[in-house]
């Protein structure tokens, strides 16, 4: 079941990326199709859960009725190891961040969290954010692409202001570009792809925009 669900997910994710004209999206789509066509050995990822997961699963189920990618991800979820960054939990950006954040790696290098398949050159998986959760400014050496499975959500990079996106949006962050994410009043489910330096974790960086200010600027009240 896991192998079949994984192959379907890879095909649907590639289909979604192919709708974007940017070379980075097309390149990742080709890589996903190659993996689906010659699937490596699938490992037991030791399924586990995080506090925000139930709310995000319920939100994903709403979209699964109409989105083939959301449906494929929902089918794969029971096989995934969903976790939280130890560095983030040790120094959370807000008191409730740990309860409203989680991620799972579907494909990644050796030495990382449990994952279904291993690859030294690319990592991809999902991220959960609870409602009105501010994932503050951070950066990393990996090139990053996000795909919004649910929405809406808000994004800023560098010194730019917040930009809103609905579902099926693709957001690209080149290496070391500071960026932040903010969910709206519903749980948020995202897919991500990392390429390049997969071993160096993301790190928070000083940010004058607080969660309360970010929410207020978008007409949302803090939880």
C-alpha positions as CSV (number, residue, x, y, z in Angstrom):
1,X,0.0,0.0,0.0
2,X,2.8,2.5,0.9
3,X,4.6,1.9,-2.4
4,X,1.5,2.4,-4.5
5,X,0.4,5.5,-2.5
6,X,4.0,6.9,-2.8
7,X,4.1,6.5,-6.5
8,X,0.7,8.1,-6.9
9,X,1.8,11.0,-4.7
10,X,5.0,11.5,-6.8
11,X,3.0,11.6,-10.0
12,X,0.4,14.0,-8.7
13,X,3.1,16.3,-7.2
14,X,4.9,16.3,-10.6
15,X,1.7,17.1,-12.4
16,X,1.1,20.1,-10.1
17,X,4.6,21.5,-10.6
18,X,4.4,21.1,-14.3
19,X,1.7,23.8,-14.3
20,X,4.4,26.3,-13.4
21,X,6.6,27.7,-16.2
22,X,9.7,28.4,-14.0
23,X,12.7,26.1,-14.8
24,X,13.0,25.2,-11.1
25,X,9.5,23.8,-11.0
26,X,9.9,21.9,-14.2
27,X,13.2,20.5,-13.0
28,X,11.7,19.2,-9.8
29,X,8.8,17.7,-11.7
30,X,11.2,15.7,-13.9
31,X,13.0,14.5,-10.8
32,X,9.8,13.3,-9.1
33,X,8.7,11.5,-12.3
34,X,12.1,9.7,-12.4
35,X,11.7,8.6,-8.8
36,X,8.1,7.4,-9.5
37,X,9.3,5.5,-12.6
38,X,12.2,3.8,-10.8
39,X,11.1,3.8,-7.2
40,X,14.0,3.1,-4.8
41,X,13.4,0.7,-1.9
42,X,10.7,2.1,0.4
43,X,11.5,2.0,4.1
44,X,9.3,2.0,7.2
45,X,9.3,5.6,8.3
46,X,8.1,4.7,11.8
47,X,4.8,6.7,11.7
48,X,4.4,9.3,14.4
49,X,2.2,12.4,15.0
50,X,2.4,16.0,16.3
51,X,-0.2,18.0,18.2
52,X,-1.4,20.1,15.2
53,X,-1.8,17.1,13.0
54,X,-5.4,16.2,13.5
55,X,-6.5,19.7,12.6
56,X,-4.3,19.7,9.5
57,X,-5.6,16.3,8.5
58,X,-9.2,17.5,8.7
59,X,-8.3,20.5,6.6
60,X,-6.6,18.4,4.0
61,X,-9.6,16.1,3.8
62,X,-11.7,19.1,2.7
63,X,-9.4,19.7,-0.2
64,X,-9.0,16.0,-1.1
65,X,-12.5,15.8,-2.5
66,X,-11.4,18.1,-5.4
67,X,-7.6,18.0,-5.5
68,X,-5.8,14.9,-6.8
69,X,-2.6,16.0,-5.0
70,X,-4.4,16.6,-1.7
71,X,-6.0,13.2,-2.0
72,X,-2.7,11.5,-2.8
73,X,-1.1,13.2,0.2
74,X,-3.9,12.3,2.5
75,X,-3.5,8.6,1.4
76,X,0.2,8.8,2.1
77,X,0.0,10.5,5.5
78,X,-0.6,7.4,7.7
79,X,2.8,6.1,6.6
80,X,4.8,9.3,7.4
81,X,6.9,10.2,10.4
82,X,5.7,13.7,11.4
83,X,8.0,15.5,13.8
84,X,9.2,18.9,15.0
85,X,12.7,20.4,14.9
86,X,14.6,20.0,18.2
87,X,16.2,23.4,17.6
88,X,12.9,25.1,17.2
89,X,11.4,23.4,20.3
90,X,14.5,24.4,22.3
91,X,14.2,28.0,21.3
92,X,10.6,28.5,20.0
93,X,9.8,31.9,18.4
94,X,6.5,32.0,20.4
95,X,5.0,30.2,23.3
96,X,2.5,28.2,21.2
97,X,4.7,27.6,18.1
98,X,5.6,24.0,19.1
99,X,1.9,23.1,19.4
100,X,1.1,24.5,15.9
101,X,4.0,23.3,13.8
102,X,5.2,20.0,12.4
103,X,6.8,18.5,9.3
104,X,7.4,15.1,7.7
105,X,10.1,14.0,5.3
106,X,9.0,11.8,2.4
107,X,12.4,11.7,0.7
108,X,15.7,12.8,2.2
109,X,19.4,12.0,2.8
110,X,20.8,9.6,5.4
111,X,21.1,11.0,8.9
112,X,17.9,13.0,8.8
113,X,14.4,12.1,10.3
114,X,12.8,8.8,9.3
115,X,11.7,8.9,5.7
116,X,10.2,6.6,3.1
117,X,13.0,6.9,0.6
118,X,16.6,8.1,0.8
119,X,18.3,10.4,-1.7
120,X,21.5,12.4,-1.1
121,X,20.6,15.2,-3.5
122,X,17.0,16.1,-2.8
123,X,14.6,16.3,0.1
124,X,10.9,16.8,0.1
125,X,8.0,16.4,2.4
126,X,5.2,18.4,4.1
127,X,4.8,21.0,6.7
128,X,1.8,21.7,9.0
129,X,1.0,25.1,10.5
130,X,-2.0,25.7,12.9
131,X,-4.3,28.7,12.4
132,X,-2.8,32.2,12.7
133,X,0.7,30.7,13.2
134,X,3.7,32.9,12.3
135,X,6.7,31.0,11.1
136,X,9.1,33.9,11.5
137,X,12.1,35.0,9.4
138,X,14.6,32.3,8.9
139,X,17.1,31.2,6.3
140,X,19.1,28.2,5.1
141,X,21.7,27.3,2.4
142,X,19.3,24.9,0.6
143,X,17.3,26.1,-2.4
144,X,13.6,25.7,-1.4
145,X,10.3,25.5,-3.2
146,X,7.0,25.4,-1.4
147,X,3.6,24.3,-2.8
148,X,0.4,25.4,-1.0
149,X,-1.9,22.4,-0.8
150,X,-4.4,24.3,1.3
151,X,-4.8,28.0,1.9
152,X,-4.9,30.9,2.2
153,X,-1.4,31.8,3.4
154,X,0.9,34.8,3.5
155,X,4.6,35.0,2.6
156,X,7.4,37.6,2.8
157,X,11.0,37.4,1.7
158,X,13.9,39.7,2.2
159,X,12.6,43.2,2.8
160,X,9.3,42.8,0.9
161,X,5.9,43.1,2.4
162,X,3.5,40.2,2.9
163,X,2.0,38.6,-0.2
164,X,-1.1,36.4,0.0
165,X,-1.5,33.1,-1.8
166,X,-4.3,30.7,-2.2
167,X,-4.1,27.0,-3.0
168,X,-1.8,25.6,-5.7
169,X,0.7,28.4,-5.4
170,X,4.4,27.8,-5.8
171,X,6.8,29.9,-3.7
172,X,10.6,29.8,-4.4
173,X,13.3,30.8,-2.0
174,X,16.9,30.8,-3.3
175,X,19.7,29.8,-0.9
176,X,20.0,32.1,2.2
177,X,17.1,34.3,1.2
178,X,15.4,35.3,4.5
179,X,11.7,34.4,4.4
180,X,8.7,33.9,6.7
181,X,5.2,32.3,6.4
182,X,1.9,33.1,8.1
183,X,-1.2,31.0,8.1
184,X,-4.6,32.6,8.1
185,X,-7.6,31.5,10.2
186,X,-7.4,27.8,9.2
187,X,-4.8,25.1,9.5
188,X,-2.2,25.1,6.6
189,X,-0.7,22.2,4.8
190,X,2.3,22.8,2.6
191,X,4.7,20.7,0.5
192,X,8.3,21.6,0.2
193,X,11.4,20.6,-1.8
194,X,15.0,21.2,-0.8
195,X,18.0,21.0,-3.1
196,X,21.6,21.7,-2.5
197,X,22.9,21.7,1.1
198,X,20.5,19.3,2.8
199,X,22.4,18.9,6.0
200,X,22.3,22.4,7.4
201,X,19.2,23.2,9.3
202,X,17.2,26.4,9.0
203,X,17.9,29.0,11.6
204,X,15.8,31.9,12.8
205,X,17.2,35.4,12.2
206,X,16.3,38.7,13.9
207,X,13.0,40.0,12.7
208,X,11.3,43.2,13.7
209,X,7.9,41.8,12.5
210,X,6.2,40.1,15.4
211,X,3.4,37.6,15.1
212,X,0.9,40.0,16.4
213,X,2.0,42.8,14.0
214,X,2.0,40.3,11.1
215,X,-1.5,39.2,11.9
216,X,-2.7,42.8,12.4
217,X,-1.2,44.0,9.1
218,X,-3.4,41.4,7.4
219,X,-6.6,42.2,9.2
220,X,-6.3,39.1,11.5
221,X,-6.6,39.0,15.2
222,X,-4.0,37.2,17.2
223,X,-5.2,33.9,18.7
